[in-house]
Amino acid sequence: MSIQVIPLSEGVFTIGHDKIFHPFNQDSDVLTERPQGSLLVEIQPFLLIVDGVNILFDTGLGFTLPNGQLQIHHNLANHGISPNAIDKVFLSHLHKDHAGGICYDTEQGVRSFSFPNAIYYVNQKEFEYAMQKGQPSYVIEDFELLKNSSQVEWLNEKGSIQGSILYEQTGGHCPYHSVFLLEHKQESYFFGGDVVPQYKQLIMRYVAKYDYDGKESMLLRERYALEGKSGHWHFLFYHDVKQPVVQL
Ligand SMILES: [Zn+2]
């Protein structure tokens, strides 16, 4: 059985100096009228189904729909997947556009994990850093439930999960950012989070202003582009408005 890849798009947003994600309607909003210096990004977690195991990469903004449903729950339901059926959640980092869907408030108003049966894989230093740092990039309520939870497996600098998902702490975008490479039979899927957020950044030399260490991110992308090309990786782009999955 091969791997099924399902991008769970939450839509297109602009983000500027205020670090607030504003929904952008591609039909009616005018690109040139967005605030100067703002970015246009997709918000797009990924569901990978590998031999019946449901794996999520990042969790979206954590916005709720008018009916009160968490957006990522709604998007999973569209593919016939219940939140209870998610087995593993991998987090590249804990910025609010990636960690917003880790937890939610139930109808009874109880703060709970959005995926009650999942193991959450999080870099421990990223968690400690995020707890300290807080706003505007981190929203502590998004992830504080991870602390002392039996549902968490803390990651460090480098390693593998059951031999098939390799992880590596990269820094670059934020000091303890991580990336993941899932290998299954002859196929490889790379989730580069915000070090490799969009296709065009993978094929251009590009230093991003929003990175903690933009030069480091650029050098990492060059390395991943080379490795990915020879390894026939499928790159999963969290912020690409056009192409969620690309092979170089
Ligand atoms: Zn991001």
Boltz pocket constraint, residues with backbone or C-beta under 6 A from the ligand:
constraints:
  - pocket:
      binder: B
      contacts: [[A, 95], [A, 97], [A, 98], [A, 194], [A, 239]]
      max_distance: 6.0
